[in-house]
Amino acid sequence: MKRRLIRRPVAIPNTAGLWRLAALLAWLIVVGPAALAQDISQRTTDGDGTVELTLFWEPGCPFCKRAKDFLESRPETRDWLRVNAIDISASNTALVQFERAIRIFGIQQPGVPLIIIGRQHFIGFDDAAHMGETLLATARSCRQKDCVAFAALLAESLPAGSPGATLPRDPPPTD
């Protein structure tokens, strides 16, 4: 039996729409990454800005609990220190962020808590007197100069448009 090909009418694309799309893509490639990095960097200036501290943690980790409790118990920092606590077991996106942080900082032996302030990272939390004060001193120093937030480090770590330049979304839950 012979197969017959069915020909369907071919739609001629709207060239004006294609030009608009091409212009938008060109803008996104050229200007978009810089605008995005500027917007998400949350840089601090003149000691008046907010300092972002990123804390990667995991439930059941006693050192993570100590770090979180210490950071939440500091009323003098509530106005200028924003703690972004990320539970690495909560989602695929959180785990990908943790893995990218490990690559960005070249960490050979990763662990939690992983604490990031500007371009500095700390692994572990032994006590408030030692590590806690070190974290606060680093945050205060970051407040005095132009520090970069972790979101900006993520944006800087991969060239725009490369695979993985944006974090994947978690897949929808399956029953």
C-alpha positions in Angstrom: 0.0 0.0 0.0 1.3 3.4 -1.0 1.6 6.1 1.7 0.3 9.4 0.7 1.8 12.6 2.0 -0.7 15.2 3.0 0.4 18.7 2.3 -0.7 21.4 4.6 -0.7 25.1 3.9 2.4 26.8 5.1 1.9 30.0 7.1 4.1 32.9 6.2 5.6 34.3 9.4 4.9 37.9 10.4 8.3 39.5 9.9 7.6 42.4 12.1 7.0 40.1 15.0 10.2 38.2 14.2 12.2 41.5 14.2 10.7 42.4 17.6 11.6 39.0 19.0 15.2 39.3 17.6 15.5 42.8 19.1 14.3 41.5 22.5 16.7 38.5 22.4 19.6 40.8 21.4 18.8 43.1 24.4 18.6 40.2 26.7 22.0 38.9 25.6 23.8 42.2 25.6 22.1 44.3 28.4 20.1 41.8 30.4 22.9 40.1 32.3 24.4 43.4 33.5 21.0 44.7 34.5 20.2 41.5 36.3 23.5 41.4 38.1 23.1 45.0 39.2 19.6 44.4 40.4 20.3 41.2 42.4 23.7 42.1 43.8 22.4 44.0 46.9 25.7 45.7 47.3 26.3 47.7 50.5 27.6 51.2 50.4 28.7 53.8 53.0 27.7 51.5 55.9 24.0 52.2 55.3 23.2 49.1 53.2 22.0 45.7 54.1 24.5 42.9 54.3 23.4 39.5 53.1 24.6 36.4 54.9 23.7 33.1 53.2 23.5 30.1 55.5 23.3 26.6 53.9 22.0 24.2 56.5 20.4 20.8 56.9 17.8 19.5 59.5 19.4 17.4 62.2 22.7 19.2 62.0 23.6 20.5 65.6 26.2 22.9 64.2 23.6 24.4 61.8 21.1 24.8 64.7 23.8 26.7 66.7 24.6 29.0 63.8 20.9 29.7 63.1 20.2 30.3 66.8 23.2 32.6 67.2 22.3 34.7 64.1 18.6 35.0 65.2 19.6 36.1 68.7 21.5 39.2 67.7 19.1 42.1 68.0 21.8 44.7 67.1 22.1 43.3 63.6 18.5 43.0 62.7 18.4 46.4 60.9 21.3 45.6 58.6 22.1 41.9 58.5 19.7 39.8 56.3 20.1 36.1 56.9 19.1 33.9 53.9 18.9 30.4 55.4 18.7 27.7 52.8 17.8 24.2 53.8 19.7 22.0 51.3 17.4 19.1 51.8 14.2 21.0 51.1 14.5 21.3 47.3 16.5 20.5 44.2 17.1 24.2 43.7 18.6 24.6 47.1 20.9 21.7 46.5 22.0 23.1 43.2 22.8 26.5 44.9 24.8 24.7 47.5 26.8 22.8 44.8 27.4 26.0 42.9 28.7 27.7 46.1 31.1 24.8 46.5 32.4 25.3 43.0 32.5 29.1 43.3 34.7 28.9 46.4 36.6 25.8 45.4 35.7 24.0 48.5 37.4 20.6 48.6 35.6 19.2 51.7 32.0 20.6 51.7 29.9 20.5 54.8 27.1 22.4 56.6 26.7 24.9 57.9 28.2 26.7 55.0 28.0 30.5 55.7 28.7 33.1 53.0 29.3 36.8 53.6 30.4 38.7 50.5 33.3 36.8 48.9 34.2 34.9 52.1 32.9 31.6 53.2 33.0 29.7 56.5 32.2 26.0 57.1 31.0 24.9 60.5 30.0 26.7 63.7 31.8 25.7 66.9 30.7 28.4 69.3 29.4 32.0 69.6 32.6 33.3 71.1 34.8 32.2 68.3 32.9 31.6 65.0 30.0 33.8 65.9 32.2 36.9 66.6 34.2 36.1 63.4 31.0 36.1 61.4 29.8 39.4 62.9 33.2 41.0 62.4 33.1 39.9 58.7 29.6 41.3 58.3 30.5 44.6 59.9 33.5 44.9 57.6 31.3 44.0 54.6 29.0 46.8 55.7 31.8 49.3 55.6 32.8 48.5 52.0 31.2 47.4 48.8 30.3 43.7 49.3 28.6 41.4 46.9 25.6 39.2 47.8 25.6 35.5 47.1 22.9 35.9 44.4 25.4 38.2 42.5 28.2 35.6 42.9 25.9 33.0 41.3 25.2 35.4 38.5 29.0 36.1 38.0 30.0 32.5 38.2 28.5 31.4 34.9 28.5 33.3 31.6 25.1 34.5 30.6 23.3 32.1 28.3 25.4 29.1 29.3 23.6 26.0 30.5 23.0 26.3 34.2 23.2 30.1 34.2 19.8 30.0 35.7 18.9 27.7 38.5 16.4 24.9 37.6 12.9 25.0 39.0 11.9 22.1 41.2 9.8 19.5 39.2 6.1 19.5 40.1 5.3 16.9 42.8 4.2 13.5 41.4 1.7 11.3 43.2 
